[in-house]
Amino acid sequence: MDRSIFLARLLGPTFVAIALGMLINLGMYESMIAEALRPGILFYLSGLLSLLAGLAIVNLHNTWCMDWRVIITVLGWLMTTGGIIRIVVPQVAIAIGSSIYSGHVPTVVIALIVGGLGAFLGIKGYMRPQRG
């Protein structure tokens, strides 16, 4: 199976599930986000997991092409960069996260963006044209 298809099949449904969870449990997710933006072991572990997942994607799929597959590469690099920032300069990551989630961008909008991206990747991963 093509790596792009494989990663789209992993990321697409995951993003859709996250978005549905955010939309159905809006208040709970806002509390979790606020809690996750506090310095501590949870913040460090989220950076470590993001770094590992991002590096896995970048090492398997560093494809810079002018089609939908570049989204996976960009996500991998964003995860890698975000993980490094959370581990090395957590105060910067907290400031960035706090500005994003401070009410300037409603959680519903973020959920819709994540869900739309997930739906797009899911369609690319699972609805590819049949050969033969």
Secondary structure, 3 states (H helix, E strand, C coil): CCHHHHHHHHHHHHHHHHHHHHHHCHHHHHHHHHHHCCCCHHHHHHHHHHHHHHHHHHHHCCCCCCCCCHHHHHHHHHHHHHHHHHHHCHHHHHHHHHHHCCCCCCHHHHHHHHHHHHHHHHHHHHCCCCCC
